[in-house]
C-alpha cells in the first residue's frame, strides 16, 4: 500500500534523478523536457474487489485527499546525431526573412562540417569544430522535431522574422510564436552562425 510519505519520497527521488534543482539565482530551474509524470496520493486503502489492481490505479480510482505534483522526466528517446552520407550533403538549410527591415539571410550546414551563410548578397563559408558539428547534428536528430508542424506562423502578427528550415526531407516554416522547444534550440544554434550586423 502506498502511504503519503512513500509517495513523497518517490517524488523527491524522481526530482533528484530528473536533475531539477534551484538555479544559481535561487529560482526554480526550468524543465527542459515536455514529459510529465503525475502522482496521486490517497489515504483510502485499495479496493478489496480488485486486489490485483496496481497502486496507481487504486489511488486514482479512490476518493480522498490528493496531490498531483508534476515531475519532469527524461524522454524515452534521446537525440542522437543525424548520420552524414557525404561531404556535399545538406543537413539543414535555414532561411530567415521578413522583420521590419525585410531581411533575407540563410545558413546551410553541410556534411563536411562547413557552414555557408548568406546575408544581403554576401556569402561566407566557415568550418565547425568537431564538437560544434556533433552538437548541430544532435539537435537535428532530436525526435521531438518529428512533432513540429510544417507551418506554425501567427498570421495576425506583422513584422516578425519567418524561419524556413529544410531538413530530413521536410520543410518547416515558423515565426517562433508557437511552443516548439526542439525547433527553437535548433534555430538558436543555427542563428549563431549568421554574421552580426
Backbone as a ProteinNet text record, in pm:
[ID]
protein_1_A
[PRIMARY]
XXXXXXXXXXXXXXXXXXXXXXXXXXXXXXXXXXXXXXXXXXXXXXXXXXXXXXXXXXXXXXXXXXXXXXXXXXXXXXXXXXXXXXXXXXXXXXXXXXXXXXXXXXXXXXXXXXXXXXXXXXXXXXXXXXXXXXXXXXXXXXXXXXXXXXXXXXXXXXXXXXXXXXXXXXXXXXXXXXXXXXXXXXXXXXXXXXXXX
[TERTIARY]
85	0	89.5	51.8	126.5	80.3	173.5	141.1	182.3	131.2	163.4	315.1	381.1	525.1	604	559.9	634.3	620.4	505.3	488.4	573.4	581.2	663.3	810.4	856.2	993.9	1019.1	923.7	936.8	939.9	856.7	854.1	985.9	1040.6	1168.6	1280.2	1276.4	1377.9	1367.3	1245.4	1226.2	1278.7	1255.7	1307.7	1459.6	1520.8	1666.6	1721.3	1657.9	1703.8	1682.9	1578.6	1549.6	1639	1713.5	1806.9	1742.7	1626.5	1561.5	1621.8	1669.3	1724.2	1707	1734.9	1726.7	1835.4	1803.5	1903.1	2000	2102.1	2202.3	2143	2031.4	1971.2	1868.3	1857.7	1765.2	1626.8	1598.9	1468.3	1469.8	1352.7	1345.1	1396.9	1470.5	1523.6	1408.9	1419.5	1317.4	1334.6	1227.1	1240.7	1277.3	1352.6	1394.5	1324.9	1224.5	1158.5	1008.2	935.4	790.5	720.9	788.6	727.5	701.9	580.2	543.3	483.6	525.7	468.9	385	262.3	174.6	149.5	163.4	137.8	18.2	-68.7	-184.7	-172.7	-192.7	-181.3	-320.6	-348.9	-478.8	-461.7	-545.3	-542.7	-627.4	-710.8	-800.1	-722.3	-751.9	-683.6	-733.8	-656.8	-702.2	-833.5	-911.4	-1041	-1023.6	-1093.9	-1079.3	-1135.4	-1222.5	-1281	-1177.9	-1070.9	-968.3	-830.2	-796.7	-668.7	-549.7	-568.5	-456.4	-437.7	-521.2	-508.7	-377.3	-318.8	-191.8	-213.1	-110	-125.8	-167.4	-116.9	-155	-299.7	-348.4	-487.8	-577.8	-539.7	-619.6	-622.5	-508.3	-501.6	-583.9	-580.7	-655	-802.9	-842.5	-982.9	-1052.9	-980.7	-1042.5	-1054.9	-1147.9	-1164.6	-1085.1	-1048	-970.3	-884.2	-798.5	-709.6	-607.8	-582.2	-484.1	-397.5	-276.5	-183.1	-127.3	-112.9	-65.3	56.7	172.8	292.5	334.9	379.4	430.6	581.5	632.8	775.3	827.2	915	969	1065.1	1054.8	1147.4	1202	1319.5	1376.8	1287.7	1285.4	1208.9	1270.8	1188.5	1238.4	1336.7	1317.5	1408.1	1499.8	1627.9	1720.6	1776.8	1808.3	1859.8	1996.3	2017	2149.4	2182	2309	2346.6	2294.1	2242.7	2197.8	2320.1	2303.7	2417.4	2453.3	2577.8	2627	2654.5	2597.7	2617.2	2728	2770.3	2878.4	2906.9	3021.1	3059.7	2968.9	2902.3	2815.2	2671.4	2641.6	2506.3	2468.5	2348.4	2295.4	2215.1	2268.9	2199.7	2080.7	2098.4	1989.2	2016.2	1909.2	1912.6	1809	1851.7	1758.8	1763.1	1646	1633.1	1553.7	1608	1541.1	1501.3	1371.5	1324.1	1222.4	1194.1	1091.8	1147	1067	1103.5	1076.2	1094.8	1067.8	1158.6	1284.6	1381.1	1375.3	1299.1	1288.4	1415.9	1470	1595	1573.3	1682.5	1682.3	1820.9	1828.2	1955.7	1942	2054.5	2049.3	2172.5	2149.8	2255.9	2238.2	2347.2	2344.1	2454.2	2417.3	2513.3	2531.9	2657.3	2687.9	2753.7	2756.2	2809.4	2957.9	3031	3174.5	3204.2	3098.2	3117.1	3130.2	3106.7	3112.4	2974.6	2976.5	2853.8	2866.5	2773	2770.4	2659.7	2695.8	2597.1	2585.5	2465.2	2439.2	2356	2401.6	2331	2351.5	2243.7	2248.4	2342.2	2337.6	2419.5	2562.7	2605.1	2740.8	2740.4	2833.2	2844	2973.4	2969.1	3087.1	3076.6	3192.6	3197.6	3292.4	3242.7	3324.9	3316.3	3414.6	3418.1	3385	3299.4	3267.1	3380.2	3389.9	3477.9	3404.8	3474.5	3410.3	3297	3318	3215.4	3093.7	3117	3006	2926.2	2996.8	2931.8	2844.9	2897.8	2820.9	2699.3	2716.1	2603.8	2493.1	2528.5	2428	2358.7	2434.2	2375.4	2285.9	2321.1	2238	2107.1	2113.4	1990.5	1900.5	1959.1	1881.8	1822.2	1886	1838.8	1739.3	1698	1603	1469	1420.4	1292	1174.4	1186	1077.6	1053.4	1151.8	1132.5	1027.5	1006.1	904.8	764.3	744.8	613.1	590.6	692.3	680.5	595	492.5	408.9	487.2	445.8	513.2	491.9	382	351.1	303.1	378.7	341.6	372.9	287.4	306.6	179.7	195.5	83.6	47.6	-58.1	-97.5	-148.1	-180.5	-230.1	-120.2	3.1	109.4	196.7	246.9	327.9	470.7	559	698.7	777.9	733.7	812.5	904.2	1015.4	1100.9	1031.8	1046.3	996.1	1115.6	1110.7	1219	1167.8	1239.2	1207.9	1326	1300	1404.9	1375.4	1477.9	1467.4	1566.6	1514.9	1598	1520.3	1592.1	1532.1	1415.5	1428.9	1325.5	1198.4	1199.8	1078.2	1111.7	1008.4	1021.7	930.7	986.9	912.2	921	805.5	801.1	744.5	814.8	770.6	812.6	742.4	784.8	822.3	834.3	870.5	764.9	641.3	534.5	469.6	495.2	438.6	544.9	498.7	587.5	645.7	766.7	836.4	982.5	1009	1143.9	1253.7	1230.3	1334.7	1369.3	1267.9	1291.1	1358.1	1315.9	1377.9	1526	1561.5	1703.1	1783.4	1726.6	1794.7	1811.2	1704.7	1712.1	1815.5	1813.2	1909.7	2053.6	2078.7	2214.9	2256.9	2165.3	2198.3	2214.3	2133.8	2143.5	2281	2346.2	2478.3	2580.7	2554.3	2646.4	2625.1	2511	2485.3	2577.4	2623.3	2708.4	2629.1	2697.7	2631.9	2643.3	2536.3	2535	2567.1
-117.7	0	123.9	220.2	345.6	438.2	489	588.8	724.5	826.1	962	984.8	936.3	958.9	880.5	759.5	684.2	749.5	807.1	877.6	1003.5	1073.3	1193.7	1159.3	1048.1	1005	970.6	899.7	865.6	991.2	1088.1	1212.9	1287.9	1289.8	1357.3	1286.7	1154.3	1078.1	1105	1111.4	1139.7	1278.3	1376.4	1510.8	1509.9	1437.9	1431.7	1365.1	1255.6	1186	1270	1349.8	1431.8	1555.3	1581.3	1693.6	1826.6	1827.6	1953.3	2005.4	2126.4	2190.4	2339.1	2409.9	2555.3	2607.3	2707.9	2770.8	2851.9	2907.5	2986.9	3112.1	3159.6	3282.7	3256.3	3129.4	3096.3	3061.9	3081	3047.3	2901.7	2845.7	2706.6	2694.9	2588.4	2564.8	2529.4	2573.1	2543.8	2401.2	2325.6	2192.6	2202.7	2103.7	2104.5	1997.3	1932.1	1823.4	1839.1	1794.3	1808.2	1695.4	1583.3	1468.3	1497	1467.2	1494.3	1368.5	1335.8	1224.4	1283.4	1234.1	1283.3	1172.9	1204.2	1106.9	1153.8	1061.5	1093.3	1016.8	1085.8	1025.5	1013.9	900.4	880.5	811.1	848.2	783.3	656.4	639	523.9	399	284.3	160.2	112.1	23	-30.3	-104.1	-105.1	-171	-322.1	-389.8	-534.4	-608	-545.9	-610.8	-634	-557	-573.5	-577.5	-689.2	-695.2	-690.1	-722.5	-721.1	-585.6	-488.1	-355.7	-292.9	-217.6	-152.7	-39.7	-3.7	105.5	234.8	265.4	392.2	390.7	274.5	266.4	276.6	209.7	215.5	355.8	421.9	555.8	653.5	641.4	737.7	706.8	580.6	544.3	576	582.1	605	753.5	784.2	924.2	953.3	1075.2	1115.6	1233	1274.4	1387.3	1346.9	1435.5	1402.6	1523.2	1494.2	1596.4	1548.2	1636.3	1597.1	1677.5	1646.7	1719.8	1675.9	1768.7	1736.4	1723.7	1611	1583.4	1560.1	1649	1624.4	1507.1	1420.2	1308.3	1308.2	1250.9	1249.2	1173.1	1215.2	1147.2	1010.4	916.4	781.3	775.4	854.7	855.5	977.1	953.3	1064.7	1097	1223.6	1262.2	1200	1161.5	1116.8	1190.4	1213.6	1290.1	1225.2	1307.4	1254.1	1205.1	1099.5	1047	1137.4	1127.4	1203.1	1103.6	1130.3	1038.9	1083.5	1208.4	1257.6	1403.6	1452.9	1591.3	1695.6	1661.6	1757.6	1755.7	1665	1654.5	1782.6	1834	1947.9	1890	1905.5	1853.9	1940.9	2072	2164.9	2296.2	2354.1	2488.6	2570.7	2684	2773.2	2909.6	2957.5	3090.8	3176.5	3292.8	3388.7	3507.2	3539.1	3650.4	3732.1	3850.2	3935.9	4033.1	4056.8	4157.3	4295.8	4395.6	4533.4	4577	4532	4572.9	4485.9	4378.2	4291.9	4214.6	4146.6	4073.6	3945.5	3893	3763.1	3702.8	3612.8	3552.5	3401.2	3333.6	3188.3	3123.5	3006.7	2924.8	2784	2724	2586.9	2508.4	2399.9	2309.4	2190.5	2164.7	2057.1	1939.3	1827.2	1703.5	1705.5	1800.4	1809.8	1899	1946.4	2029.3	2176.9	2217.3	2359.6	2421.9	2549.8	2628.6	2743.6	2750.1	2860.1	2954.9	3082.1	3184.3	3284.3	3332.7	3436.2	3544.4	3669	3781	3902.7	3959	4077.2	4055.8	3936.5	3907.5	3868	3883.3	3846.9	3701.8	3621.3	3481.4	3459.6	3366.8	3327.8	3179	3112.9	2972.1	2957.3	2890.7	2864.9	2717.2	2667.5	2526.7	2514.5	2417	2390	2308.1	2313.6	2221	2087.2	1982.4	1851	1856	1926.4	1936.9	2014.9	2125.6	2204.6	2123.5	2049.7	1969.2	1860.9	1796.8	1694.5	1756.3	1873.1	1940.3	1973.1	2030.2	2064.4	1938.8	1832.9	1708.2	1644.6	1660.3	1607.2	1685.3	1817.6	1898	1856.3	1825.2	1778.2	1640.1	1559.5	1424.4	1415.3	1528.7	1527.5	1471.3	1361.8	1303.2	1399.9	1501.2	1598.3	1679.8	1687.2	1759	1690.8	1560.7	1489.2	1542.2	1600.7	1651.2	1797.9	1862.8	2004.3	2016.1	2102.3	2118	2183.5	2154	2209.2	2360.1	2412.1	2554.6	2603.7	2692.3	2747.2	2896.3	2973.2	3117.7	3187	3287.3	3367.2	3467.6	3439.7	3524.3	3661.4	3676.8	3804	3899.8	3858	3946.6	3984.8	4105.3	4156.8	4180.9	4191.1	4228.6	4128.9	4004.3	3902.5	3836.9	3784.5	3705.7	3573.1	3525.7	3394.4	3304.7	3186	3089.5	2972.8	2942.4	2826	2731.1	2612.9	2513.1	2392.2	2345.8	2224.6	2124	2011.4	1906.1	1775.2	1666.5	1533.1	1516.4	1575.7	1559.6	1638.5	1733.3	1812.9	1960.8	2042.9	2187.6	2233.8	2316.1	2370.2	2521.7	2587.7	2734.6	2777.8	2871.7	2920.2	3065	3134	3267.9	3263.6	3143.4	3116.4	3164.7	3178.5	3221.3	3102	2981.1	2863	2795.9	2712.7	2646.3	2520	2532	2419.6	2421.3	2374.6	2385.1	2322.7	2205.1	2139.2	2223.4	2279.8	2364.3	2495	2551.7	2675.6	2656	2539.2	2511.5	2502.9	2438.5	2426.2	2562.9	2641.9	2776.1	2860.5	2856.7	2933.6	2895.6	2766.3	2720.7	2763	2759.7	2799.7	2951.5	3027.1	3174.3	3224.4	3150.1	3191.1	3196.2	3126.3	3124.6	3243.7	3312.5	3428.6	3543.6	3619.3	3734.3	3836.9	3902.2	4007.8	4137.6	4213.2	4342.2	4455.6
0	0	0	-78.9	-85.8	26	98.7	200.4	148	211.2	170	175.1	278.7	290.8	185.8	150.2	48.2	-89.1	-118	-245.6	-247.6	-133.2	-125.1	-146.8	-89.2	-106.8	-252.3	-315	-457.5	-543.6	-512.3	-589.1	-572.6	-450	-426.8	-502.9	-504.2	-577.8	-726.6	-778.6	-921.1	-955.5	-867.5	-890.3	-893.8	-802.6	-798.4	-923.3	-966.4	-1086.6	-1211.3	-1215	-1332.5	-1337.8	-1231.7	-1232.1	-1200.6	-1139.9	-1105.5	-976.7	-981.9	-863.7	-878.9	-773.5	-782.1	-872.8	-949.9	-1034.6	-952.1	-1014.9	-944.2	-883.3	-941.7	-892.1	-781.9	-736	-629	-677.1	-804.9	-860.1	-904.4	-921.3	-964.9	-1107.3	-1133.1	-1267.1	-1361.1	-1483.8	-1582.9	-1633.2	-1649	-1706.1	-1853.5	-1901	-2040.2	-2120.3	-2064.1	-2132.9	-2117.6	-2216.1	-2214.6	-2139	-2112.3	-2049.9	-1902.4	-1854.1	-1716.2	-1655.3	-1532.6	-1458.6	-1347.6	-1329.8	-1225.8	-1124.5	-995.3	-889.2	-808.8	-772.3	-691	-560.5	-448.9	-317.3	-257.1	-194.2	-132.9	1.5	98.5	229.1	229	128.7	123.4	82.8	145.2	107.2	-28.5	-94.4	-222.1	-205.8	-309.9	-310.1	-298.5	-206.6	-194.7	-315.5	-393.6	-510.5	-619.3	-619.4	-722.1	-657.6	-589.7	-521.3	-616.3	-740.9	-834.9	-901.3	-864.7	-925.8	-884.6	-975.3	-945.6	-846.5	-768.5	-670.7	-736.2	-854.4	-916.8	-960.5	-1007.9	-1048.2	-926.4	-815.2	-693.7	-637.8	-639.1	-581.7	-662.9	-795.1	-874.9	-877	-851.5	-855.9	-724.3	-614.6	-484.7	-457.3	-366.8	-331.5	-205.7	-187.5	-71.6	-109	-15.2	-40.5	-145.8	-237.6	-340.2	-370.9	-413.4	-458.3	-590.2	-685.7	-817.6	-857.6	-799.1	-840.8	-980	-1059.9	-1192.6	-1183.2	-1227.7	-1218.9	-1360	-1411	-1543.6	-1539.9	-1639	-1652.8	-1793.7	-1813.7	-1948.1	-2045.4	-2168.9	-2272.5	-2296.9	-2343.9	-2364.7	-2481.6	-2582.7	-2697	-2687.5	-2669.4	-2659.5	-2797.1	-2820	-2951.2	-2977.6	-3100.6	-3143	-3272.1	-3298.6	-3418.5	-3546.9	-3637.6	-3766.2	-3843.2	-3920	-3996	-4113.5	-4155	-4269.4	-4381.6	-4499.9	-4612.7	-4706.5	-4693.5	-4778.1	-4750.9	-4799.9	-4771	-4836.3	-4945.3	-5013.8	-4962.1	-4870.1	-4815.7	-4743.1	-4771.2	-4696	-4580.1	-4459	-4341.1	-4304.5	-4314.5	-4285.9	-4357.7	-4407.3	-4464.5	-4389.1	-4335.5	-4265.7	-4333	-4373.3	-4431.4	-4333.6	-4300.9	-4212.5	-4299.3	-4299.1	-4382.2	-4305.7	-4360.3	-4301.2	-4200.1	-4098.7	-3999.9	-4054.5	-3972.5	-4011.8	-4126.4	-4124.5	-4227.3	-4352.3	-4349.6	-4466	-4495.8	-4396.6	-4414.9	-4493.9	-4549.5	-4614.7	-4593	-4495.4	-4456.2	-4462.4	-4486.2	-4497.5	-4433.6	-4374.3	-4316.3	-4373.1	-4421.9	-4472.1	-4402	-4335.6	-4273.4	-4366.4	-4405	-4499.4	-4428.1	-4497.9	-4443.1	-4412.7	-4470.8	-4442.1	-4322	-4253.2	-4134.7	-4165	-4289.4	-4321.5	-4308	-4278.3	-4268.3	-4367.2	-4461.6	-4558.4	-4516	-4502	-4467.2	-4581.2	-4600.9	-4699.8	-4632.4	-4646.6	-4586.2	-4675.7	-4723.6	-4810.6	-4929.4	-4988.3	-5105.1	-5073.9	-4951.2	-4909.9	-4860.6	-4910.6	-4867.3	-4791.4	-4699.3	-4623.4	-4592.9	-4587.6	-4551.9	-4434.5	-4329.6	-4211.4	-4178.5	-4108.6	-4069.3	-3920.8	-3888.3	-3748.1	-3685.7	-3554.2	-3483.6	-3477.1	-3440.1	-3427.5	-3325.2	-3214.9	-3110.4	-3160.1	-3231.5	-3285.3	-3386.9	-3472	-3575	-3510	-3406	-3334.7	-3266.4	-3206.4	-3140	-3239.7	-3353.6	-3454.6	-3507.5	-3531.7	-3580.8	-3474.8	-3347.2	-3239.4	-3228.9	-3243.3	-3244.5	-3359.9	-3474.5	-3590.6	-3566.7	-3480.9	-3453.8	-3340.3	-3285.1	-3173.8	-3220.8	-3159.9	-3200.5	-3186.6	-3101.2	-3083.4	-3210.6	-3300.1	-3426.5	-3514.4	-3492.3	-3569.8	-3541.7	-3423	-3383.5	-3419	-3475.1	-3510.6	-3636.5	-3633.6	-3753.4	-3866.9	-3989.7	-4107.7	-4118.7	-4064.4	-4074.4	-3939.6	-3875.5	-3745.4	-3744.5	-3812.8	-3822.6	-3776.3	-3691.6	-3642.5	-3751.5	-3823.4	-3936.1	-3891.3	-3764.4	-3714.2	-3671.5	-3681.2	-3637	-3755.4	-3750	-3861.2	-3815.3	-3909.6	-3886.4	-3801.9	-3797.3	-3729	-3830.9	-3782.6	-3870.4	-3899.1	-4021	-4058	-4085.6	-4028.7	-4042	-4125.9	-4233.2	-4315.4	-4303.2	-4251.4	-4233.2	-4320.4	-4389.3	-4469.8	-4412.3	-4364.9	-4307.3	-4310.5	-4318.6	-4311.7	-4409.7	-4528.6	-4630.8	-4608.3	-4517.1	-4492.9	-4482.6	-4493.6	-4480.1	-4367.1	-4277.3	-4163.9	-4170.5	-4157.7	-4154.7	-4019.1	-3953.9	-3823.2	-3804.7	-3715.4	-3673	-3524.5	-3471.6	-3333.1	-3233.3	-3278.9	-3188.5	-3118.3	-3165.1	-3100.2	-3013.4	-2922.1	-2826.7	-2890	-2944.6	-3006.4	-2960.4	-2837.7	-2781.1	-2866.6	-2923.7	-3003.7	-3126.2	-3190.7	-3307.5	-3266.2	-3154	-3104.5	-3073.2	-3016.4	-2988.4	-3118.7	-3219.7	-3349	-3414.2	-3415.3	-3473.8	-3400	-3268	-3189.1	-3220	-3235.8	-3266.7	-3407.1	-3502.1	-3639.5	-3652.1	-3577.7	-3582	-3539.4	-3451.9	-3404.8	-3517.4	-3626.9	-3740	-3834.2	-3822.1	-3908.3	-3867.9	-3966	-3932	-3851.4	-3758.1	-3679.2	-3757	-3751.9	-3824.8	-3733.3
[MASK]
+++++++++++++++++++++++++++++++++++++++++++++++++++++++++++++++++++++++++++++++++++++++++++++++++++++++++++++++++++++++++++++++++++++++++++++++++++++++++++++++++++++++++++++++++++++++++++++++++++++

